[in-house]
Amino acid sequence: MSYPADAILVLVDVTPTGDAAPSTAALLGAAAQIGTPVALVAAPAGTAQAAVDAAGSAGAAVVLTADADATALTVPLVDALQAADALVRPDAILVSNSIAGRDAAGRFAARAERALLVDAIGVSRDDEGIVAHHSVYGGAYLTDSAATFGAPVITVRQGAIDARAEAQQAQVEELSVTASGAAAASVGAIEAVEATSSRPDLRGAARVVSGGRGLASKEKFVLVEQLADALGAAVGASRAAVDAGYIPQSHQVGQTGVSVSPQLYIALGISGAIQHRAGMQTAKTIVAINKDGEAPIFDVADFGIVGDLFTVVPQVIEALEARKK
Ligand SMILES: Cc1cc2nc3c(=O)[nH]c(=O)nc-3n(C[C@H](O)[C@H](O)[C@H](O)COP(=O)(O)OP(=O)(O)OC[C@H]3O[C@@H](n4cnc5c(N)ncnc54)[C@H](O)[C@@H]3O)c2cc1C
């Protein structure tokens, strides 16, 4: 069959349970802005029907399925990308900037000798081809990048893209993949970690409430969690809060932590050091509560409250709870 001349190949991140990762809708939304989305679902045969369906609902015109060995790390995804790329001849390949996505994108770009444009917060098309947009140096600059030849491989920051594509009756096709036999680490076992919280994951969350050193103790950090729960938000933290033992490192937002791009980011008792801003500056709406009116966090905040967070936050929670009644 022939594929659309403006095809954009999207590698869907498939979870070990065969679902499409939450990044899928934004990847396909971005692809639809610059061409016709063709999704690639690479997973052991017959295990990822949910991901195939999700790709269609999220706007893929065509879904290619590839039987990928789950016991080998990354190489089966790269082999599938290579086969899909040769078949579809897309104008760009979009991959989530997740850990697995970054790995696959890097290896594929090296193998196919393509430009790798990383951590894009947007994509567009001009007369010469596909352009990726980035927020760099801690959000201080917006830059564009494009490839001088070949379809670029673009990793897309989770949560950065609002565009969504219309659901499609996707045409599903089995992709034939020749295993490259390239060296791959093997996966010994996959163990599901019991979710200890019903809060959303920090990466990709639509709302994030983060706390800093201003929370003063692990016991008082609970206030951050209470506001997060009132908003259905994920919990983040500054490095100072992590170093002080208020919360585990996996919650750290910033240069040496997680980068987030939520619709709403609330910073409580966080000064707004450049290393923290690097991980949250692309949030759509930033709210800061800090008792120091000169704190740099207010430079990037859309809304700021200068006040003691222990006075302000309980009132915010009360107001939110009152609205729910
Ligand atoms: C290489 C490197 C990498 C780094 N990576 C990261 C990173 O990934 N993420 C990160 O966050 N940091 C990172 N840092 C650390 C960063 O430079 C800052 O030290 C850190 O972000 C400060 O955290 P904070 O804002 O919580 O603390 P502080 O800077 O101490 O700020 C605390 C704030 O709380 C306010 N406050 C205090 N009490 C109250 C109250 N009762 N009510 C309201 N406000 C109150 C204060 O006014 C102050 O503004 C990195 C640093 C380096 C050198």
PDBQT file of the ligand as one rigid body, heavy atoms in Angstrom, charges set to zero:
ROOT
HETATM    1  C1  LIG A 401      24.301  21.487  39.676  1.00  0.00    +0.000 C 
HETATM    2  C2  LIG A 401      23.070  21.856  40.452  1.00  0.00    +0.000 A 
HETATM    3  C3  LIG A 401      21.886  21.209  40.119  1.00  0.00    +0.000 A 
HETATM    4  C4  LIG A 401      20.711  21.544  40.810  1.00  0.00    +0.000 A 
HETATM    5  N1  LIG A 401      19.535  20.912  40.460  1.00  0.00    +0.000 NA
HETATM    6  C5  LIG A 401      18.391  21.305  41.055  1.00  0.00    +0.000 A 
HETATM    7  C6  LIG A 401      17.141  20.740  40.664  1.00  0.00    +0.000 A 
HETATM    8  O1  LIG A 401      17.054  19.844  39.815  1.00  0.00    +0.000 OA
HETATM    9  N2  LIG A 401      16.013  21.185  41.264  1.00  0.00    +0.000 N 
HETATM   10  C7  LIG A 401      16.032  22.167  42.238  1.00  0.00    +0.000 A 
HETATM   11  O2  LIG A 401      14.956  22.512  42.742  1.00  0.00    +0.000 OA
HETATM   12  N3  LIG A 401      17.203  22.683  42.632  1.00  0.00    +0.000 NA
HETATM   13  C8  LIG A 401      18.374  22.285  42.077  1.00  0.00    +0.000 A 
HETATM   14  N4  LIG A 401      19.532  22.817  42.516  1.00  0.00    +0.000 N 
HETATM   15  C9  LIG A 401      19.536  23.649  43.732  1.00  0.00    +0.000 C 
HETATM   16  C10 LIG A 401      19.116  25.083  43.504  1.00  0.00    +0.000 C 
HETATM   17  O3  LIG A 401      20.248  25.859  43.153  1.00  0.00    +0.000 OA
HETATM   18  C11 LIG A 401      18.497  25.673  44.786  1.00  0.00    +0.000 C 
HETATM   19  O4  LIG A 401      19.422  25.550  45.843  1.00  0.00    +0.000 OA
HETATM   20  C12 LIG A 401      17.189  24.996  45.204  1.00  0.00    +0.000 C 
HETATM   21  O5  LIG A 401      16.306  24.945  44.104  1.00  0.00    +0.000 OA
HETATM   22  C13 LIG A 401      16.573  25.788  46.329  1.00  0.00    +0.000 C 
HETATM   23  O6  LIG A 401      15.411  25.141  46.779  1.00  0.00    +0.000 OA
HETATM   24  P1  LIG A 401      14.279  25.983  47.507  1.00  0.00    +0.000 P 
HETATM   25  O7  LIG A 401      13.775  27.020  46.580  1.00  0.00    +0.000 OA
HETATM   26  O8  LIG A 401      13.314  25.019  48.067  1.00  0.00    +0.000 OA
HETATM   27  O9  LIG A 401      15.060  26.612  48.752  1.00  0.00    +0.000 OA
HETATM   28  P2  LIG A 401      15.466  28.096  49.048  1.00  0.00    +0.000 P 
HETATM   29  O10 LIG A 401      16.235  28.690  47.944  1.00  0.00    +0.000 OA
HETATM   30  O11 LIG A 401      16.065  28.080  50.400  1.00  0.00    +0.000 OA
HETATM   31  O12 LIG A 401      14.077  28.862  49.089  1.00  0.00    +0.000 OA
HETATM   32  C14 LIG A 401      13.097  28.666  50.054  1.00  0.00    +0.000 C 
HETATM   33  C15 LIG A 401      12.028  29.697  49.786  1.00  0.00    +0.000 C 
HETATM   34  O13 LIG A 401      10.962  29.491  50.679  1.00  0.00    +0.000 OA
HETATM   35  C16 LIG A 401      10.459  30.755  51.073  1.00  0.00    +0.000 C 
HETATM   36  N5  LIG A 401       9.789  30.558  52.346  1.00  0.00    +0.000 N 
HETATM   37  C17 LIG A 401      10.345  30.194  53.539  1.00  0.00    +0.000 A 
HETATM   38  N6  LIG A 401       9.382  30.067  54.473  1.00  0.00    +0.000 NA
HETATM   39  C18 LIG A 401       8.209  30.373  53.872  1.00  0.00    +0.000 A 
HETATM   40  C19 LIG A 401       6.869  30.423  54.319  1.00  0.00    +0.000 A 
HETATM   41  N7  LIG A 401       6.533  30.116  55.592  1.00  0.00    +0.000 N 
HETATM   42  N8  LIG A 401       5.918  30.792  53.442  1.00  0.00    +0.000 NA
HETATM   43  C20 LIG A 401       6.237  31.092  52.163  1.00  0.00    +0.000 A 
HETATM   44  N9  LIG A 401       7.487  31.062  51.686  1.00  0.00    +0.000 NA
HETATM   45  C21 LIG A 401       8.462  30.685  52.525  1.00  0.00    +0.000 A 
HETATM   46  C22 LIG A 401      11.675  31.649  51.161  1.00  0.00    +0.000 C 
HETATM   47  O14 LIG A 401      11.294  33.009  51.009  1.00  0.00    +0.000 OA
HETATM   48  C23 LIG A 401      12.507  31.129  49.983  1.00  0.00    +0.000 C 
HETATM   49  O15 LIG A 401      12.232  31.881  48.805  1.00  0.00    +0.000 OA
HETATM   50  C24 LIG A 401      20.728  22.502  41.846  1.00  0.00    +0.000 A 
HETATM   51  C25 LIG A 401      21.922  23.140  42.156  1.00  0.00    +0.000 A 
HETATM   52  C26 LIG A 401      23.077  22.823  41.479  1.00  0.00    +0.000 A 
HETATM   53  C27 LIG A 401      24.352  23.549  41.826  1.00  0.00    +0.000 C 
ENDROOT
TORSDOF 0
